[in-house]
Amino acid sequence: MSTASLQDRLDVIEVVNRFGWHTDQHEWDELSEVLAEDIYCDYSAVFGVEQSTVARADVLSQWEKLFSHVRTQHIITNHIVDVDDDTATCRAHFHANHVAEARHGDSQFLLAGSYQFGLARTDGRWRVASVVVSPIWSRGNLTILTG
């Protein structure tokens, strides 16, 4: 493994970690810095909606609305990174805890699974260009997210 390859791997992991951190902290401007202009999002296995490519501004707007009443903690670990020039993939396991006031049922929703991130290097910086969520298990009340 070359030094450049090692640095790329570290940079990719840093971007993935910031993806979770800034989401949890509701730091939308900072999250914008780690997202590509357009992001392919596949959360279909969680929400049953079709995957799509979405403009960064739209992703941020949707997540700000989705998480406005929810506290989250994304723990992302076991990063497996593959780099090919200016593209990279990062597979990682996650636990995502969501807590909110609920009208009915449990006030928590815990989702565990794996992410597959696709990243692109533009202007010398890695950014998330795609994210696919594959649940392994969940428990609690999904409706705290979906209303």
DSSP file with accessible surface (Angstrom, degrees, kcal/mol):
  #  RESIDUE AA STRUCTURE BP1 BP2  ACC     N-H-->O    O-->H-N    N-H-->O    O-->H-N    TCO  KAPPA ALPHA  PHI   PSI    X-CA   Y-CA   Z-CA
    1    1 A M              0   0  163      0, 0.0     2,-0.1     0, 0.0     3,-0.0   0.000 360.0 360.0 360.0 128.1    0.0    0.0    0.0
    2    2 A S     >  -     0   0   69      1,-0.1     4,-2.3     4,-0.0     5,-0.2  -0.355 360.0-113.9 -79.5 162.3    1.5    3.3   -1.0
    3    3 A T  H  > S+     0   0  123      1,-0.2     4,-2.7     2,-0.2     5,-0.2   0.924 118.9  52.0 -61.0 -42.7    1.6    6.4    1.2
    4    4 A A  H  > S+     0   0   64      1,-0.2     4,-2.6     2,-0.2    -1,-0.2   0.920 109.2  50.4 -60.8 -41.4   -0.8    8.2   -1.1
    5    5 A S  H  > S+     0   0   25      2,-0.2     4,-2.3     1,-0.2    -1,-0.2   0.917 110.0  49.8 -63.7 -42.1   -3.2    5.3   -0.9
    6    6 A L  H  X S+     0   0   88     -4,-2.3     4,-2.4     2,-0.2    -2,-0.2   0.928 111.4  48.8 -62.9 -43.3   -3.0    5.3    2.9
    7    7 A Q  H  X S+     0   0   97     -4,-2.7     4,-2.7     1,-0.2    -2,-0.2   0.917 110.1  51.8 -63.8 -41.0   -3.7    9.0    3.0
    8    8 A D  H  X S+     0   0   23     -4,-2.6     4,-2.6     2,-0.2    -1,-0.2   0.929 109.4  50.1 -59.6 -44.6   -6.7    8.6    0.7
    9    9 A R  H  X S+     0   0   68     -4,-2.3     4,-2.3     1,-0.2    -2,-0.2   0.928 111.7  47.4 -61.0 -44.9   -8.1    5.9    2.9
   10   10 A L  H  X S+     0   0   93     -4,-2.4     4,-2.3     1,-0.2    -1,-0.2   0.908 112.3  50.2 -62.8 -41.3   -7.8    8.1    6.0
   11   11 A D  H  X S+     0   0   61     -4,-2.7     4,-2.2     2,-0.2    -2,-0.2   0.901 109.9  50.2 -65.2 -40.2   -9.4   11.0    4.2
   12   12 A V  H  X S+     0   0    0     -4,-2.6     4,-2.4     2,-0.2    -2,-0.2   0.938 110.8  48.9 -63.9 -45.4  -12.3    8.8    3.0
   13   13 A I  H  X S+     0   0   45     -4,-2.3     4,-2.7     1,-0.2     5,-0.2   0.916 109.4  53.5 -61.7 -39.8  -12.9    7.5    6.5
   14   14 A E  H  X S+     0   0   87     -4,-2.3     4,-2.5     2,-0.2    -1,-0.2   0.928 108.9  48.7 -60.8 -43.4  -12.8   11.1    7.8
   15   15 A V  H  X S+     0   0   16     -4,-2.2     4,-2.2     2,-0.2    -2,-0.2   0.934 111.7  49.1 -63.6 -44.3  -15.5   12.2    5.3
   16   16 A V  H  X S+     0   0    0     -4,-2.4     4,-1.6     1,-0.2    -2,-0.2   0.925 111.9  48.8 -62.4 -42.7  -17.7    9.2    6.3
   17   17 A N  H  X S+     0   0   61     -4,-2.7     4,-2.7     1,-0.2    -1,-0.2   0.910 110.5  50.6 -64.3 -40.4  -17.3   10.0   10.0
   18   18 A R  H  X S+     0   0  109     -4,-2.5     4,-2.8    -5,-0.2     5,-0.4   0.857 102.6  62.1 -65.3 -33.8  -18.1   13.7    9.4
   19   19 A F  H  X S+     0   0    5     -4,-2.2     4,-1.3    -5,-0.2    -1,-0.2   0.944 112.1  36.8 -54.3 -50.7  -21.2   12.6    7.4
   20   20 A G  H  X S+     0   0    2     -4,-1.6     4,-2.5     2,-0.2    54,-0.2   0.931 117.7  50.7 -69.3 -45.0  -22.6   10.9   10.6
   21   21 A W  H  X S+     0   0  142     -4,-2.7     4,-2.2     1,-0.2    -2,-0.2   0.938 111.7  45.2 -60.5 -51.2  -21.3   13.6   13.0
   22   22 A H  H  <>S+     0   0   12     -4,-2.8     5,-2.5     1,-0.2     4,-0.5   0.860 112.4  52.7 -67.3 -32.6  -22.7   16.6   11.2
   23   23 A T  H ><5S+     0   0    3     -4,-1.3     3,-1.2    -5,-0.4    -1,-0.2   0.956 111.1  46.8 -63.0 -48.1  -26.0   14.9   10.7
   24   24 A D  H 3<5S+     0   0   10     -4,-2.5    48,-0.5     1,-0.3    -2,-0.2   0.859 115.1  45.6 -62.3 -35.6  -26.3   14.1   14.4
   25   25 A Q  T 3<5S-     0   0   79     -4,-2.2    -1,-0.3    -5,-0.2    -2,-0.2   0.457 108.2-123.4 -87.4  -1.0  -25.3   17.7   15.4
   26   26 A H  T < 5 +     0   0   44     -3,-1.2     2,-1.3    -4,-0.5    -3,-0.2   0.847  57.6 154.0  57.9  37.9  -27.7   19.2   12.8
   27   27 A E     >< +     0   0   57     -5,-2.5     4,-2.5     1,-0.2    -1,-0.2  -0.669  10.9 168.6 -96.1  77.6  -24.7   21.0   11.3
   28   28 A W  H  > S+     0   0   30     -2,-1.3     4,-2.1     1,-0.2    -1,-0.2   0.845  71.0  52.7 -67.9 -35.7  -26.2   21.3    7.9
   29   29 A D  H  > S+     0   0  134      2,-0.2     4,-0.9     1,-0.2    -1,-0.2   0.921 113.4  44.9 -64.9 -42.1  -23.6   23.8    6.5
   30   30 A E  H >4 S+     0   0   89      1,-0.2     3,-0.6     2,-0.2     4,-0.5   0.886 110.7  53.7 -68.6 -38.6  -20.7   21.5    7.6
   31   31 A L  H >X S+     0   0    0     -4,-2.5     3,-1.8     1,-0.2     4,-0.5   0.909 101.2  61.3 -61.4 -37.8  -22.5   18.4    6.2
   32   32 A S  H >< S+     0   0   26     -4,-2.1     3,-1.1     1,-0.3    -1,-0.2   0.845  95.2  62.8 -56.0 -33.8  -22.8   20.3    2.9
   33   33 A E  T << S+     0   0   89     -4,-0.9    -1,-0.3    -3,-0.6    -2,-0.2   0.689 105.5  44.2 -68.1 -20.3  -19.0   20.3    2.8
   34   34 A V  T <4 S+     0   0    7     -3,-1.8    94,-3.3    -4,-0.5     2,-0.4   0.388  99.3  87.4-106.0   3.8  -18.7   16.5    2.6
   35   35 A L  E << S-a  128   0A   1     -3,-1.1    94,-0.2    -4,-0.5     4,-0.1  -0.830  74.6-124.5-105.0 142.7  -21.5   16.0    0.1
   36   36 A A  E     -     0   0A  15     92,-3.0    20,-0.1    -2,-0.4     3,-0.1  -0.224  36.8 -98.8 -70.1 169.1  -21.1   16.0   -3.7
   37   37 A E  E    S+     0   0A 125      1,-0.2    19,-3.1    18,-0.1     2,-0.4   0.881 114.1  24.3 -58.0 -41.0  -23.3   18.3   -5.8
   38   38 A D  E    S- B   0  55A  91     17,-0.3     2,-0.4    18,-0.1    17,-0.2  -0.991  77.2-160.9-127.2 139.5  -25.6   15.4   -6.5
   39   39 A I  E     - B   0  54A   3     15,-3.2    15,-2.9    -2,-0.4     2,-0.6  -0.977  15.3-140.3-126.9 128.0  -26.0   12.4   -4.3
   40   40 A Y  E     -aB 130  53A  79     89,-2.5    91,-2.6    -2,-0.4     2,-0.5  -0.768  28.8-168.2 -81.8 119.3  -27.5    9.0   -5.2
   41   41 A C  E     -aB 131  52A  16     11,-3.1    11,-2.0    -2,-0.6     2,-0.5  -0.960  16.3-179.9-116.8 126.1  -29.5    8.0   -2.1
   42   42 A D  E     +a  132   0A  26     89,-2.5    91,-2.5    -2,-0.5     3,-0.1  -0.854  26.4 141.0-127.3  94.1  -30.9    4.5   -1.6
   43   43 A Y    >>  +     0   0   43     -2,-0.5     4,-2.6    89,-0.2     3,-1.6   0.016  34.9 120.0-109.8  20.5  -32.8    4.2    1.7
   44   44 A S  H 3>  +     0   0   37      1,-0.3     4,-1.9     2,-0.2    -1,-0.1   0.832  67.1  59.1 -60.9 -32.9  -35.4    2.0    0.1
   45   45 A A  H 34 S+     0   0   66     88,-0.4    -1,-0.3     2,-0.2    89,-0.1   0.708 116.0  35.4 -71.7 -15.6  -34.8   -0.9    2.5
   46   46 A V  H <4 S+     0   0   22     -3,-1.6    -2,-0.2    87,-0.1    -1,-0.2   0.855 134.4  19.1 -98.2 -52.2  -35.7    1.3    5.4
   47   47 A F  H  < S-     0   0   68     -4,-2.6    -3,-0.2     2,-0.1    -2,-0.2   0.520  92.3-125.1-102.7  -9.7  -38.4    3.6    4.1
   48   48 A G     <  +     0   0   66     -4,-1.9     2,-0.2    -5,-0.5    -4,-0.2   0.645  66.1 132.1  74.1  13.4  -39.7    1.7    1.1
   49   49 A V        -     0   0   86     -6,-0.3    -1,-0.3     1,-0.1    -2,-0.1  -0.656  64.3 -95.6 -95.9 156.1  -39.2    4.7   -1.2
   50   50 A E        -     0   0  173     -2,-0.2    -7,-0.1    -3,-0.1    -1,-0.1  -0.376  39.6-110.5 -69.3 146.5  -37.4    4.5   -4.5
   51   51 A Q        +     0   0   86     -9,-0.1     2,-0.3    -2,-0.1    -9,-0.2  -0.407  47.1 168.0 -70.4 152.9  -33.8    5.3   -4.7
   52   52 A S  E     -B   41   0A  59    -11,-2.0   -11,-3.1    -2,-0.1     2,-0.5  -0.985  40.8-106.3-159.9 163.6  -32.9    8.5   -6.6
   53   53 A T  E     -B   40   0A  95     -2,-0.3     2,-0.4   -13,-0.3   -13,-0.3  -0.887  43.3-172.9 -97.4 128.5  -30.2   11.0   -7.3
   54   54 A V  E     -B   39   0A  18    -15,-2.9   -15,-3.2    -2,-0.5     2,-0.1  -0.946  27.1-108.6-128.1 142.1  -30.9   14.2   -5.4
   55   55 A A  E  >  -B   38   0A  34     -2,-0.4     4,-2.3   -17,-0.2     3,-0.5  -0.405  33.2-117.6 -66.0 144.2  -29.2   17.6   -5.5
   56   56 A R  H  > S+     0   0   44    -19,-3.1     4,-2.6     1,-0.2     5,-0.2   0.897 114.6  53.6 -50.1 -46.9  -27.2   18.4   -2.4
   57   57 A A  H  > S+     0   0   69    -20,-0.3     4,-2.2     1,-0.2    -1,-0.2   0.883 109.4  49.0 -60.1 -36.1  -29.4   21.3   -1.4
   58   58 A D  H  > S+     0   0   89     -3,-0.5     4,-2.7     2,-0.2    -1,-0.2   0.888 109.2  51.5 -71.5 -39.6  -32.5   19.1   -1.6
   59   59 A V  H  X S+     0   0    2     -4,-2.3     4,-2.8     2,-0.2     5,-0.3   0.955 111.8  47.5 -59.4 -48.2  -30.8   16.4    0.6
   60   60 A L  H  X S+     0   0   23     -4,-2.6     4,-2.5     1,-0.2    -2,-0.2   0.918 112.8  48.4 -61.5 -42.7  -29.9   19.0    3.2
   61   61 A S  H  X S+     0   0   75     -4,-2.2     4,-2.0    -5,-0.2    -1,-0.2   0.925 113.2  47.4 -63.4 -44.3  -33.5   20.4    3.2
   62   62 A Q  H  X S+     0   0  107     -4,-2.7     4,-2.9     1,-0.2    -2,-0.2   0.918 114.6  45.4 -64.3 -44.4  -35.1   17.0    3.5
   63   63 A W  H  X S+     0   0   25     -4,-2.8     4,-2.8     2,-0.2    -1,-0.2   0.874 109.1  55.2 -70.4 -36.4  -32.8   15.9    6.3
   64   64 A E  H  < S+     0   0  102     -4,-2.5     4,-0.5    -5,-0.3    -1,-0.2   0.932 114.4  41.4 -60.7 -41.3  -33.2   19.1    8.2
   65   65 A K  H >< S+     0   0  171     -4,-2.0     3,-0.8    -5,-0.2     4,-0.4   0.938 115.8  49.5 -69.1 -47.0  -37.0   18.6    8.1
   66   66 A L  H 3< S+     0   0   46     -4,-2.9     3,-0.4     1,-0.2    -2,-0.2   0.898 120.7  34.7 -59.5 -42.3  -36.8   14.9    8.8
   67   67 A F  T >< S+     0   0   15     -4,-2.8     3,-1.3     1,-0.2    -1,-0.2   0.341  85.2 104.9 -98.5   7.1  -34.5   15.3   11.8
   68   68 A S  T <  S+     0   0   82     -3,-0.8    -1,-0.2    -4,-0.5    -2,-0.1   0.830  95.6  27.8 -59.5 -31.9  -35.8   18.7   13.1
   69   69 A H  T 3  S+     0   0   99     -3,-0.4    32,-0.4    -4,-0.4     2,-0.4   0.247 111.6  83.6-112.0  10.9  -37.6   16.9   16.0
   70   70 A V    <   -     0   0    1     -3,-1.3     2,-0.4    30,-0.1    30,-0.2  -0.942  61.5-148.7-123.2 135.8  -35.3   13.9   16.4
   71   71 A R  E     -C   99   0A 133     28,-2.8    28,-2.7    -2,-0.4     2,-0.3  -0.868  28.0-171.9 -96.2 135.5  -32.0   13.5   18.2
   72   72 A T  E     -C   98   0A  15    -48,-0.5     2,-0.3    -2,-0.4    26,-0.2  -0.901  23.5-166.4-128.7 157.3  -29.7   11.0   16.5
   73   73 A Q  E     -C   97   0A 114     24,-1.8    24,-2.3    -2,-0.3     2,-0.6  -0.892  10.1-167.8-142.9 109.8  -26.5    9.2   17.2
   74   74 A H  E     -C   96   0A  26     -2,-0.3     2,-0.6   -54,-0.2    22,-0.2  -0.901   0.6-168.3 -98.3 119.0  -24.8    7.5   14.2
   75   75 A I  E     -C   95   0A  89     20,-3.0    20,-1.8    -2,-0.6     2,-0.5  -0.949   9.5-173.6-107.5 112.9  -22.0    5.2   15.2
   76   76 A I  E     +C   94   0A  19     -2,-0.6     2,-0.3    18,-0.2    18,-0.2  -0.943  16.1 151.6-114.6 126.8  -20.1    4.2   12.0
   77   77 A T  E     +C   93   0A  65     16,-2.7    16,-2.3    -2,-0.5    -2,-0.0  -0.865  37.0  50.7-148.1 174.0  -17.4    1.6   12.3
   78   78 A N  E     -     0   0A 102     -2,-0.3     2,-0.2    14,-0.2    -1,-0.2   0.908  68.7-162.7  57.4  49.4  -15.4   -1.2   10.6
   79   79 A H  E     -     0   0A  42     13,-0.1     2,-0.5    -3,-0.1    13,-0.2  -0.434  12.9-168.5 -66.5 129.0  -14.6    0.9    7.5
   80   80 A I  E     -C   91   0A  84     11,-2.9    11,-2.6    -2,-0.2     2,-0.4  -0.984  14.2-168.2-118.0 114.5  -13.5   -1.0    4.4
   81   81 A V  E     -C   90   0A   8     -2,-0.5     2,-0.4     9,-0.2     9,-0.2  -0.892  15.6-176.6-114.5 133.6  -12.1    1.4    1.9
   82   82 A D  E     -C   89   0A  79      7,-2.4     7,-2.4    -2,-0.4     2,-0.4  -0.999  10.9-164.6-125.2 127.6  -11.3    0.8   -1.8
   83   83 A V  E     +C   88   0A  39     -2,-0.4     2,-0.4     5,-0.2     5,-0.2  -0.930  13.5 177.6-116.0 134.9   -9.7    3.7   -3.8
   84   84 A D  E >   -C   87   0A 109      3,-3.2     3,-1.8    -2,-0.4     2,-0.3  -0.840  63.8 -70.5-135.7  95.1   -9.4    3.9   -7.6
   85   85 A D  T 3  S-     0   0  127     -2,-0.4    -1,-0.1     1,-0.3     0, 0.0  -0.398 119.5  -5.1  56.8-110.9   -7.9    7.2   -8.7
   86   86 A D  T 3  S+     0   0   90     -2,-0.3    35,-2.7    -3,-0.1     2,-0.3   0.142 126.0  70.7-103.1  18.2  -10.5    9.8   -7.9
   87   87 A T  E <   +CD  84 120A  78     -3,-1.8    -3,-3.2    33,-0.2     2,-0.3  -0.954  56.6 175.0-128.5 154.3  -13.3    7.5   -6.8
   88   88 A A  E     -CD  83 119A   5     31,-2.1    31,-3.1    -2,-0.3     2,-0.4  -0.987  19.1-147.6-151.4 155.4  -13.7    5.4   -3.7
   89   89 A T  E     -CD  82 118A  48     -7,-2.4    -7,-2.4    -2,-0.3     2,-0.4  -0.962   9.8-167.8-121.8 147.2  -16.1    3.2   -1.9
   90   90 A C  E     -CD  81 117A   0     27,-2.2    27,-2.8    -2,-0.4     2,-0.4  -0.958   0.9-168.3-135.4 115.1  -16.4    2.8    1.8
   91   91 A R  E     +CD  80 116A 112    -11,-2.6   -11,-2.9    -2,-0.4     2,-0.3  -0.864  21.0 161.1 -98.6 138.1  -18.4    0.0    3.4
   92   92 A A  E     - D   0 115A   4     23,-2.0    23,-3.1    -2,-0.4     2,-0.2  -0.994  36.7-119.7-155.0 150.4  -19.1    0.3    7.1
   93   93 A H  E     -CD  77 114A  88    -16,-2.3   -16,-2.7    -2,-0.3     2,-0.3  -0.590  35.2-171.9 -84.7 156.7  -21.4   -1.0    9.8
   94   94 A F  E     -CD  76 113A   3     19,-2.5    19,-2.1   -18,-0.2     2,-0.4  -0.991  27.0-158.1-147.4 154.6  -23.5    1.4   11.7
   95   95 A H  E     -CD  75 112A  89    -20,-1.8   -20,-3.0    -2,-0.3     2,-0.5  -0.992  19.4-170.2-122.6 126.9  -25.9    1.8   14.6
   96   96 A A  E     -CD  74 111A   2     15,-3.3    15,-2.3    -2,-0.4     2,-0.5  -0.960   1.9-166.0-123.8 111.7  -28.2    4.7   14.3
   97   97 A N  E     -CD  73 110A  43    -24,-2.3   -24,-1.8    -2,-0.5     2,-0.4  -0.844   4.0-170.3 -98.6 132.3  -30.3    5.6   17.3
   98   98 A H  E     -CD  72 109A   9     11,-2.3    11,-2.4    -2,-0.5     2,-0.4  -0.990   3.3-175.8-124.5 128.7  -33.2    8.1   16.9
   99   99 A V  E     +CD  71 108A  53    -28,-2.7   -28,-2.8    -2,-0.4     2,-0.3  -0.991  16.6 140.2-131.0 131.6  -35.1    9.6   19.8
  100  100 A A        -     0   0    9      7,-2.5     2,-0.2    -2,-0.4   -30,-0.1  -0.978  56.6 -82.1-157.3 162.8  -38.1   11.8   19.7
  101  101 A E        -     0   0  182    -32,-0.4     2,-0.4    -2,-0.3     5,-0.1  -0.537  49.6-155.7 -66.5 136.4  -41.4   12.4   21.4
  102  102 A A        -     0   0   34     -2,-0.2     3,-0.1     3,-0.2     5,-0.1  -0.954  22.4-153.1-121.8 136.4  -43.9   10.0   20.1
  103  103 A R  S    S+     0   0  235     -2,-0.4     2,-0.4     1,-0.3    -1,-0.1   0.852  90.9  15.9 -68.5 -38.3  -47.7   10.3   20.0
  104  104 A H  S    S-     0   0  157      2,-0.2    -1,-0.3    37,-0.0    39,-0.1  -1.000 115.9  -7.1-138.0 137.5  -48.1    6.5   20.1
  105  105 A G  S    S-     0   0   72     -2,-0.4    -3,-0.2    -3,-0.1    36,-0.0  -0.236 101.8  -2.3  82.3-167.2  -45.6    3.8   20.9
  106  106 A D        -     0   0   85      1,-0.1    -2,-0.2     2,-0.1    38,-0.1  -0.189  51.2-142.0 -61.9 148.2  -41.9    3.9   21.7
  107  107 A S  S    S+     0   0   47     -5,-0.1    -7,-2.5    -4,-0.1     2,-0.3   0.333  79.1  70.3 -93.9   7.3  -40.0    7.1   21.5
  108  108 A Q  E     -D   99   0A  80     -9,-0.2    33,-3.0     2,-0.0     2,-0.4  -0.931  53.2-170.8-126.1 150.2  -36.9    5.4   20.0
  109  109 A F  E     -DE  98 140A   8    -11,-2.4   -11,-2.3    -2,-0.3     2,-0.5  -0.972  10.7-169.6-135.4 120.4  -36.0    3.8   16.7
  110  110 A L  E     -DE  97 139A  20     29,-2.9    29,-2.2    -2,-0.4     2,-0.4  -0.957   4.4-176.3-113.7 126.3  -32.7    1.9   16.5
  111  111 A L  E     -DE  96 138A  14    -15,-2.3   -15,-3.3    -2,-0.5     2,-0.4  -0.987   1.5-177.0-123.5 131.4  -31.4    0.8   13.1
  112  112 A A  E     +DE  95 137A   3     25,-2.8    24,-3.3    -2,-0.4    25,-2.0  -0.977  30.7  94.8-127.6 142.8  -28.3   -1.3   12.6
  113  113 A G  E     -DE  94 135A   2    -19,-2.1   -19,-2.5    -2,-0.4     2,-0.4  -0.921  64.4 -57.2 176.7-147.5  -26.8   -2.3    9.3
  114  114 A S  E     -DE  93 134A  37     20,-2.5    20,-2.9    -2,-0.3     2,-0.4  -0.943  29.9-150.2-130.4 148.0  -24.3   -1.4    6.7
  115  115 A Y  E     -DE  92 133A   7    -23,-3.1   -23,-2.0    -2,-0.4     2,-0.5  -0.882   1.3-160.3-103.9 148.0  -23.6    1.7    4.6
  116  116 A Q  E     -DE  91 132A  95     16,-2.0    16,-1.7    -2,-0.4     2,-0.4  -0.956  17.3-169.7-125.1 110.5  -22.0    1.6    1.2
  117  117 A F  E     -DE  90 131A   0    -27,-2.8   -27,-2.2    -2,-0.5     2,-0.5  -0.825  11.4-157.1 -97.2 138.4  -20.7    5.1    0.4
  118  118 A G  E     -DE  89 130A  12     12,-2.2    11,-3.3    -2,-0.4    12,-1.8  -0.955  18.3-168.9-108.2 132.3  -19.4    6.1   -3.0
  119  119 A L  E     -DE  88 128A   5    -31,-3.1   -31,-2.1    -2,-0.5     2,-0.4  -0.925  11.3-161.9-124.3 149.8  -17.1    9.0   -2.9
  120  120 A A  E     -DE  87 127A  29      7,-2.4     7,-1.8    -2,-0.4     2,-0.7  -0.988  17.7-133.6-128.8 140.1  -15.6   11.3   -5.6
  121  121 A R  E     + E   0 126A  58    -35,-2.7     2,-0.4    -2,-0.4     5,-0.2  -0.847  32.3 169.7 -94.3 118.8  -12.6   13.5   -5.3
  122  122 A T  E >   - E   0 125A  67      3,-2.6     3,-2.0    -2,-0.7    -2,-0.0  -0.998  67.9  -3.0-129.9 135.7  -13.3   16.9   -6.8
  123  123 A D  T 3  S-     0   0  164     -2,-0.4    -1,-0.1     1,-0.3     3,-0.1   0.859 131.8 -57.0  51.6  37.3  -11.0   19.9   -6.4
  124  124 A G  T 3  S+     0   0   64      1,-0.2     2,-0.4    -3,-0.1    -1,-0.3   0.523 117.3 105.8  78.4   5.9   -8.7   17.8   -4.2
  125  125 A R  E <   - E   0 122A 109     -3,-2.0    -3,-2.6    -5,-0.0     2,-0.3  -0.960  67.1-127.3-124.1 138.3  -11.4   16.9   -1.7
  126  126 A W  E     + E   0 121A  10     -2,-0.4     2,-0.3    -5,-0.2    -5,-0.2  -0.603  32.0 179.2 -78.3 138.2  -13.3   13.7   -1.1
  127  127 A R  E     - E   0 120A  39     -7,-1.8    -7,-2.4    -2,-0.3     2,-0.5  -0.992  35.2-104.4-139.6 148.0  -17.1   14.0   -1.1
  128  128 A V  E     +aE  35 119A   0    -94,-3.3   -92,-3.0    -2,-0.3    -9,-0.3  -0.584  38.1 169.6 -72.6 121.4  -20.0   11.5   -0.6
  129  129 A A  E     +     0   0A  30    -11,-3.3   -89,-2.5    -2,-0.5     2,-0.3   0.560  65.9  14.4-108.1 -16.3  -21.6   11.0   -4.1
  130  130 A S  E     -aE  40 118A  30    -12,-1.8   -12,-2.2   -91,-0.3     2,-0.3  -0.987  55.8-169.6-156.2 151.8  -23.8    8.0   -3.1
  131  131 A V  E     -aE  41 117A   0    -91,-2.6   -89,-2.5    -2,-0.3     2,-0.4  -0.973   2.8-173.8-145.5 128.5  -25.1    6.2    0.0
  132  132 A V  E     -aE  42 116A  39    -16,-1.7   -16,-2.0    -2,-0.3     2,-0.5  -0.995  12.1-153.4-122.4 128.4  -26.9    2.9    0.2
  133  133 A V  E     - E   0 115A   4    -91,-2.5   -88,-0.4    -2,-0.4   -18,-0.2  -0.901  10.3-175.5-105.3 127.9  -28.3    1.7    3.5
  134  134 A S  E     - E   0 114A  57    -20,-2.9   -20,-2.5    -2,-0.5     2,-0.0  -0.920  18.4-146.1-122.4 101.0  -28.7   -2.0    4.1
  135  135 A P  E     - E   0 113A  48      0, 0.0   -22,-0.3     0, 0.0     3,-0.1  -0.369  20.7-179.4 -66.0 145.3  -30.4   -2.8    7.4
  136  136 A I  E    S-     0   0A 110    -24,-3.3     2,-0.3     1,-0.5   -23,-0.2   0.698  71.5 -18.8-105.7 -42.4  -29.5   -5.9    9.3
  137  137 A W  E     - E   0 112A 102    -25,-2.0   -25,-2.8     2,-0.0    -1,-0.5  -0.983  58.9-173.8-158.4 162.1  -31.9   -5.3   12.2
  138  138 A S  E     - E   0 111A  67     -2,-0.3     2,-0.3   -27,-0.2   -27,-0.2  -0.975   1.1-173.1-151.8 162.0  -34.0   -2.7   13.8
  139  139 A R  E     + E   0 110A 161    -29,-2.2   -29,-2.9    -2,-0.3     2,-0.3  -0.979  45.3  35.5-154.6 154.8  -36.3   -2.2   16.8
  140  140 A G  E    S- E   0 109A  46     -2,-0.3     2,-0.8   -31,-0.2   -31,-0.3  -0.684  95.9 -26.6 105.2-154.7  -38.5    0.5   18.1
  141  141 A N    >   -     0   0   22    -33,-3.0     3,-1.7    -2,-0.3     4,-0.2  -0.822  39.5-176.8-113.7  95.8  -40.9    3.0   16.4
  142  142 A L  T >> S+     0   0   54     -2,-0.8     3,-2.4     1,-0.3     4,-1.3   0.796  78.1  76.5 -60.4 -26.6  -40.0    4.0   12.8
  143  143 A T  H 3> S+     0   0   73      1,-0.3     4,-2.4     2,-0.2    -1,-0.3   0.684  74.8  75.5 -66.6 -11.9  -43.0    6.4   12.8
  144  144 A I  H <4 S+     0   0    7     -3,-1.7    -1,-0.3     1,-0.2    -2,-0.2   0.795 107.3  35.8 -66.5 -20.8  -41.0    8.9   14.9
  145  145 A L  H <4 S+     0   0   11     -3,-2.4    -2,-0.2    -4,-0.2    -1,-0.2   0.805 125.4  37.6 -92.9 -38.5  -39.2    9.6   11.6
  146  146 A T  H  <        0   0   83     -4,-1.3    -2,-0.2     1,-0.0    -3,-0.2   0.557 360.0 360.0 -96.2  -9.1  -42.0    9.2    9.2
  147  147 A G     <        0   0   95     -4,-2.4    -3,-0.1    -5,-0.2    -4,-0.1   0.566 360.0 360.0  81.5 360.0  -44.8   10.8   11.2
